[in-house]
């Protein structure tokens, strides 16, 4: 198929489709084949556009021409689906669909995936037939993954109850993935052992899971994501329990700990050093003292790729400085490797100047050298843009460090400063970005040098709060796309008019780009309908 779009032929086919003349399915397939184009729009962007326009129809209630879906066609649509599995994994995974699909397939491995987009407010309870189907699949050990995250805790708890044996412990060798959020999973995790479990994402919920018991019943974990939250501080797991969990799982490659507010190591606990020989990435956010207590008992491998520390509360300056020294001791061993250090500025107990001094002491350019990455995180919903300015000033103070992520509430002036100060930024998270039309014209450019050439991920969260203020975002996206960047786009909680205009811009870019990357401004397409058949 050629790369040029036969506009006249497509228009003719569109008229035939709308008039319902001839074989509609064949007409739509012919039109779709003509819309195959060669364009460097990454599959992630196409996948997210498809998600918002097809799966979230409530955001786009009435599209022009009466179409309820949007056509996005490229040469490698299969690649789009394969690179965005999270968008397709829950197709047909309603509770009732799960039962209907698997009740007759008693030996076929199953994936149980129930998420917030599937289980609605009026979802029926887990009926007896479905409970028996879940129990039978659990007993015959043919469930590959259990992924439950939804606000309807009663539904999810009934599902977990059906998967949990009545007495004793059961070995589930087939389960490789567990992703549980907002649900009490303590009994489920206590009555099962998972010798082949490789991925575990778990929130402590309202009752803490015994991490030591969990560690004794795993062993093949490679990815661990724990959110340590609890209403009672006394019920939080101790640092020693975390260390034992690591000790039982020597194959860990990626560890992420959220809200590490654990108590320090209790008296009498032996001072152990847990060797993590396969560790590639370690990400921790929490209090400085807790992070310090955990890190000083870990031994890192020589090929460690990244350590990301997001300190939510600096606490005493001595703890912060000691934490920085402990981290830097390990960083010095990683000569020539890129190590990430994240700073999350969200404490308001000290003045800006004191915080700036504390950050600079913990991220001294002379100590860390040029082999480190510096991640800047700015808090959401603080209403204090001086912290954004603080981080920008900090970046200017430490030029050897490369900023890889920026997140914050940004005005047009701040966005301009970010682009000027961090031209090689990799990740950009715009929250409540109040951008004025034409703001990009105030950014000095160099001939043959693209805007943010290294950018790989752009996140828009509630950007442009007013109707009509979407145009700067469209200009920004058009500029980035015109440069041919391989960018992943994520939109969080977009307002309807923002989603509509931004997605229309991306769709027109997909349909109107020429081979050389120029945009056909006379492209006749507004919305291109997609068929439910394909």
C-alpha positions in Angstrom: 0.0 0.0 0.0 1.4 3.4 -1.0 1.9 6.1 1.6 -0.1 8.8 -0.2 -3.7 9.3 0.8 -6.3 9.2 -2.0 -8.5 11.9 -0.7 -11.0 11.9 -3.5 -11.5 8.1 -3.2 -11.9 8.3 0.5 -14.5 11.1 0.2 -16.4 9.0 -2.3 -16.3 6.0 0.0 -17.4 8.1 3.0 -20.5 9.3 1.0 -21.3 5.7 0.1 -21.0 4.6 3.7 -23.2 7.4 5.0 -25.8 6.7 2.3 -25.8 3.0 3.2 -25.3 2.0 -0.4 -23.8 -1.3 -1.2 -21.9 -3.6 1.2 -21.1 -1.3 4.2 -18.5 -3.6 5.7 -16.6 -3.8 2.4 -16.8 -0.1 1.9 -15.4 0.6 5.3 -12.6 -1.9 4.8 -11.7 -0.2 1.6 -11.7 3.2 3.2 -9.6 1.9 6.1 -7.1 0.4 3.8 -6.7 3.8 2.0 -6.0 5.5 5.3 -2.9 3.4 6.0 -0.1 5.9 6.4 3.5 5.9 7.3 4.2 8.2 10.2 6.4 8.3 13.2 3.6 8.6 15.7 4.4 6.2 18.5 2.0 3.3 19.2 1.6 4.5 22.8 -0.1 7.8 21.6 -2.4 5.9 19.3 -3.3 3.5 22.0 -4.2 6.3 24.5 -6.2 8.1 21.8 -8.1 5.0 21.1 -8.7 4.5 24.8 -10.2 8.0 25.3 -12.3 8.0 22.2 -13.6 4.4 22.2 -13.5 3.1 25.7 -14.4 6.3 27.5 -17.3 7.4 25.3 -18.8 9.5 28.1 -16.0 12.0 27.6 -17.1 12.4 23.9 -20.8 12.2 24.1 -21.7 13.3 20.6 -19.2 13.4 17.8 -19.9 15.1 14.5 -21.5 12.9 11.9 -23.1 10.7 14.5 -20.0 8.5 14.9 -19.4 7.0 18.3 -15.9 5.8 17.5 -12.8 7.2 15.9 -10.7 5.7 13.2 -6.9 5.5 13.9 -5.2 3.5 11.3 -1.5 3.0 10.7 0.7 0.3 9.1 1.4 -1.5 12.3 -1.9 -1.5 14.3 -0.9 -4.9 15.8 2.2 -3.1 17.2 -0.1 -0.5 18.8 -2.0 -3.2 20.6 1.1 -5.1 21.6 2.8 -2.0 23.1 -0.3 -0.9 25.1 -1.5 -4.2 26.7 -3.0 -2.3 29.6 -5.6 -0.9 27.2 -6.8 -4.3 26.0 -6.2 -6.7 28.9 -9.7 -6.2 30.4 -11.8 -6.8 27.3 -14.6 -9.2 28.2 -13.5 -9.4 31.8 -16.8 -8.5 33.4 -17.6 -10.9 36.3 -20.4 -12.5 34.2 -18.2 -12.6 31.1 -15.4 -14.2 33.1 -17.8 -16.9 34.2 -19.3 -17.5 30.8 -15.9 -17.6 29.1 -14.2 -20.0 31.4 -16.9 -22.2 32.8 -16.5 -24.7 29.9 -12.7 -24.3 29.6 -11.7 -26.1 32.7 -8.1 -26.7 31.7 -7.3 -23.4 29.9 -5.1 -21.0 31.9 -7.1 -17.9 32.8 -6.4 -14.3 33.7 -8.7 -12.7 36.2 -8.7 -9.0 35.6 -11.3 -6.7 37.2 -10.7 -3.0 37.3 -12.4 0.3 37.8 -13.7 0.6 34.3 -15.5 -2.8 34.4 -17.0 -3.2 37.8 -19.6 -0.4 38.1 -21.7 0.8 41.0 -24.5 -1.5 40.1 -22.5 -4.6 39.7 -24.3 -7.7 41.0 -22.8 -9.7 43.9 -20.7 -12.7 43.2 -23.4 -15.3 42.6 -23.0 -19.0 43.5 -22.3 -20.2 40.0 -19.5 -17.6 39.6 -18.1 -18.4 43.0 -17.9 -22.1 42.2 -16.2 -21.3 38.8 -13.6 -19.1 40.6 -13.1 -21.8 43.3 -12.7 -24.5 40.7 -10.2 -22.6 38.7 -8.2 -21.8 41.8 -8.3 -25.5 43.0 -7.2 -26.7 39.6 -4.4 -24.1 39.5 -5.0 -22.6 36.1 -5.1 -18.9 36.9 -2.2 -17.0 35.5 -2.8 -13.6 37.0 -5.1 -12.0 39.7 -5.5 -8.3 39.1 -8.2 -6.6 41.1 -8.3 -2.9 41.6 -11.7 -1.2 42.1 -13.5 0.9 44.7 -16.1 -1.7 45.2 -14.4 -3.6 48.0 -17.3 -5.9 48.8 -17.2 -7.3 45.2 -13.4 -7.8 45.2 -13.4 -9.4 48.7 -16.0 -11.9 47.5 -13.7 -12.7 44.6 -10.7 -13.2 46.9 -12.8 -15.3 49.2 -13.7 -17.6 46.4 -10.1 -17.9 45.4 -8.9 -18.6 49.0 -8.9 -22.2 50.3 -11.1 -22.9 53.4 -8.3 -24.5 55.4 -4.6 -25.1 55.2 -2.2 -23.8 52.5 -2.4 -24.4 48.8 0.5 -24.1 46.4 -0.5 -22.1 43.3 2.3 -22.7 40.8 0.5 -21.1 37.9 0.0 -17.6 39.3 2.7 -15.3 37.9 1.1 -11.9 38.5 -0.8 -10.5 41.5 -2.0 -6.9 41.4 -4.3 -6.0 44.4 -5.3 -2.5 45.5 -7.9 -1.1 47.8 -8.8 -4.6 49.1 -7.9 -6.6 52.2 -5.7 -9.4 50.8 -4.3 -10.6 54.1 -6.2 -13.9 54.2 -5.7 -14.5 50.5 -1.9 -14.0 50.8 -1.7 -16.0 54.1 -3.4 -19.2 52.8 -1.6 -19.5 49.5 2.0 -19.9 48.5 3.3 -18.6 45.1 6.5 -20.4 44.0 6.3 -19.0 40.5 5.0 -15.5 41.3 7.2 -12.9 39.5 5.2 -9.7 39.8 3.5 -8.5 43.0 1.8 -5.2 43.4 0.1 -4.9 46.8 -1.4 -2.2 49.0 -1.4 -3.0 52.7 -5.0 -1.7 52.8 -6.8 -1.9 56.1 -4.9 -4.9 57.4 -1.2 -5.5 56.9 -0.1 -8.6 55.2 2.6 -10.6 57.1 5.6 -9.8 54.9 7.7 -12.5 56.5 5.1 -15.1 55.8 4.8 -13.8 52.3 8.5 -14.0 51.7 8.6 -17.6 52.9 6.0 -18.5 50.3 7.5 -16.7 47.3 11.0 -16.8 46.0 10.8 -16.1 42.3 9.8 -12.4 42.6 11.5 -10.1 40.1 9.2 -7.0 40.5 7.8 -5.8 43.8 5.6 -2.8 44.3 4.3 -2.1 47.8 2.2 0.7 49.0 2.6 0.8 52.8 -0.5 2.6 54.0 -2.6 2.0 57.1 -4.9 3.8 59.4 -2.9 2.7 62.4 0.8 3.6 62.5 1.4 0.6 64.9 0.2 -1.8 62.2 2.8 -0.6 59.7 5.4 -3.2 58.8 8.8 -2.7 60.3 12.0 -2.2 58.3 13.1 -5.6 59.6 10.1 -7.3 57.9 10.9 -5.6 54.6 14.5 -6.8 54.9 13.3 -10.4 55.5 11.0 -10.1 52.5 14.0 -9.1 50.3 16.1 -11.8 51.8 13.6 -14.5 50.8 13.5 -13.2 47.2 17.0 -12.9 45.9 15.9 -12.6 42.3 14.3 -9.2 42.8 15.2 -6.8 40.0 12.8 -3.9 40.5 11.7 -2.7 44.0 9.2 0.1 44.5 8.1 1.2 48.0 5.5 3.9 48.3 4.8 5.8 51.6 7.6 4.3 53.5 6.7 5.6 57.0 7.7 2.4 58.8 9.1 2.3 62.3 12.8 1.9 62.7 14.4 -1.5 63.2 13.3 -2.8 66.7 15.9 -3.4 69.4 17.6 -6.8 69.3 17.2 -7.2 65.6 20.5 -8.5 64.1 22.3 -6.2 61.8 22.1 -7.9 58.5 23.1 -6.9 55.0 20.7 -8.1 52.4 22.5 -8.8 49.1 20.3 -7.9 46.1 22.5 -9.3 43.4 20.0 -9.0 40.6 18.6 -5.6 41.5 18.3 -3.1 38.6 16.1 -0.3 40.0 15.2 0.8 43.5 12.5 3.4 44.0 11.5 4.6 47.5 9.3 7.5 48.6 8.7 8.3 52.3 10.3 9.8 55.3 14.1 10.3 55.3 14.7 8.4 58.5 12.8 5.3 57.3 14.6 5.4 53.9 18.0 5.8 55.8 17.2 2.8 58.0 16.4 0.6 55.1 19.2 1.6 52.7 22.0 1.1 55.1 21.1 -2.6 55.3 21.1 -3.3 51.5 24.0 -4.4 49.4 23.8 -3.4 45.7 25.1 -5.2 42.7 27.8 -3.7 40.4 25.4 -3.4 37.5 22.7 -1.4 39.4 21.0 1.0 36.9 19.0 3.4 39.1 18.2 4.4 42.7 15.4 6.9 43.0 14.8 8.4 46.4 11.8 10.7 46.8 12.1 12.2 50.3 8.7 13.5 51.4 9.8 14.9 54.8 13.4 15.9 55.3 13.1 15.7 59.1 16.2 16.6 61.1 18.9 18.0 58.8 21.4 15.4 60.2 19.1 12.5 59.0 18.8 14.1 55.6 22.5 14.7 55.3 23.3 11.2 56.5 20.9 9.7 54.0 22.6 11.6 51.3 26.0 10.4 52.4 24.8 6.7 52.5 23.4 7.0 49.0 26.4 8.7 47.7 28.7 6.1 49.1 27.0 3.6 46.8 26.9 6.0 43.9 30.6 6.5 44.0 31.0 2.7 43.4 28.9 3.0 40.2 31.6 4.8 38.2 30.2 5.7 34.8 26.7 4.5 35.5 23.6 6.6 35.6 21.9 6.7 39.0 18.7 8.7 39.6 18.2 10.7 42.8 14.6 12.0 43.3 13.7 14.9 45.6 10.1 15.4 46.4 9.6 18.8 48.0 6.3 18.7 49.9 7.1 19.7 53.4 6.1 23.2 54.5 7.8 23.1 58.0 10.8 25.0 56.9 11.6 28.0 54.8 12.5 27.7 51.2 16.1 28.8 51.8 16.6 26.0 54.4 15.1 23.4 52.1 17.3 24.6 49.3 20.4 24.3 51.4 19.3 20.8 52.6 18.8 19.7 49.0 22.1 21.0 47.8 23.9 19.3 50.6 22.3 16.0 49.6 22.9 16.4 45.9 26.3 18.0 45.7 27.6 18.1 42.1 31.2 17.6 43.2 30.4 14.4 45.1 27.9 12.8 42.6 29.9 13.8 39.5 28.4 13.7 36.0 27.2 10.1 36.1 24.0 11.0 38.1 20.6 11.9 37.0 18.6 14.4 39.0 14.8 14.0 39.2 12.8 17.0 40.3 9.3 16.3 41.7 7.1 19.2 42.7 3.9 18.6 44.8 0.4 18.6 43.4 -2.3 21.0 44.6 0.0 23.1 46.8 -0.8 26.4 45.3 2.8 27.5 46.0 4.7 28.0 42.8 7.7 29.3 44.6 8.6 25.6 45.1 8.7 25.2 41.3 10.9 28.2 41.1 13.1 26.7 43.9 13.6 23.5 41.9 14.5 25.4 38.7 17.0 27.5 40.7 18.4 24.3 42.1 18.9 22.9 38.6 20.8 26.0 37.6 23.0 25.6 40.7 24.1 22.1 39.8 24.8 22.1 36.0 26.5 18.7 35.9 23.3 17.0 36.8 20.9 16.0 34.1 17.2 16.5 34.9 15.1 13.6 33.8 11.7 14.3 35.1 9.7 17.4 36.1 6.3 17.5 37.7 4.4 20.4 39.0 1.7 23.1 38.7 3.0 25.3 35.9 2.2 28.6 34.4 3.3 29.6 30.9 6.3 31.4 32.3 7.4 28.4 34.3 7.0 26.1 31.3 9.1 28.4 29.3 11.7 28.3 32.1 11.6 24.5 32.2 12.2 24.3 28.4 15.0 26.8 28.5 16.7 25.3 31.6 16.2 21.6 30.7 16.4 21.2 27.0 17.3 17.5 27.4 14.5 16.6 29.8 13.1 13.1 29.3 9.9 13.1 31.3 7.5 16.1 31.6 4.4 16.1 33.8 2.2 19.2 33.3 -0.4 19.8 36.1 -2.9 22.7 35.8 -0.7 24.2 33.1 -2.1 27.7 32.5 -0.6 28.3 29.0 -1.2 31.5 27.0 -1.6 31.3 23.2 1.7 31.8 21.4 3.8 31.1 24.5 6.2 29.0 22.5 7.2 32.0 20.4 9.0 33.4 23.4 11.4 30.4 23.6 14.6 31.0 21.8 15.3 28.3 19.2 18.3 27.2 17.2 18.1 26.3 13.5 17.9 22.6 12.9 17.5 21.9 16.7 14.1 20.5 17.7 12.1 21.4 20.7 12.8 19.0 23.6 14.5 16.4 21.3 15.1 13.9 24.2 11.5 14.0 25.5 10.1 10.5 25.8 7.0 10.9 28.0 4.5 13.8 28.4 1.7 13.7 30.9 -1.1 16.2 30.9 -3.1 16.3 34.1 -6.1 18.7 34.3 -4.2 21.1 32.0 -5.9 24.3 30.8 -8.7 24.8 33.2 -11.0 27.1 31.1 -12.9 26.6 27.9 -10.9 28.0 25.0 -7.6 27.7 26.7 -6.8 24.4 24.9 -5.1 26.0 21.9 -1.6 26.3 23.6 -1.6 22.6 24.4 -2.5 21.9 20.8 0.3 24.1 19.6 2.7 22.4 22.1 1.7 18.9 20.9 1.9 19.9 17.3 5.4 21.3 17.8 6.6 18.1 19.6 5.0 15.8 16.9 6.5 17.8 14.1 9.9 17.2 15.5 9.4 13.5 15.1 9.9 12.7 18.8 9.1 9.2 20.0 6.8 10.4 22.8 4.4 8.6 25.0 1.3 10.7 25.9 -0.7 10.2 29.0 -3.9 12.2 29.9 -5.1 12.1 33.5 -8.6 13.4 34.4 -9.0 15.5 31.3 -12.0 17.8 31.0 -14.3 17.1 28.1 -13.3 20.0 25.9 -9.6 19.5 26.5 -9.8 15.8 25.5 -11.9 16.6 22.5 -9.6 19.3 21.1 -6.3 17.7 22.0 -7.3 14.3 20.6 -8.6 15.9 17.4 -5.3 17.5 16.9 -3.4 14.2 17.3 -5.8 12.4 15.0 -5.4 15.1 12.3 -1.6 14.7 12.7 -2.0 11.0 12.2 -4.1 11.5 9.1 -2.4 14.5 7.6 1.3 13.9 7.9 3.3 13.5 4.7 6.3 11.2 4.4 8.7 14.0 5.0 7.0 15.0 8.2 5.2 18.1 7.0 1.6 18.6 7.8 -1.1 18.8 5.2 -3.0 21.8 6.5 -5.8 21.2 3.9 -6.6 17.8 5.3 -10.4 17.4 4.9 -10.9 15.1 7.9 -12.5 16.3 11.1 -13.5 13.0 12.7 -13.0 9.7 10.9 -15.5 7.0 12.0 -14.3 3.5 12.9 -16.4 0.4 12.6 -17.3 -1.9 15.4 -16.5 -4.8 13.1 -12.8 -3.8 12.9 
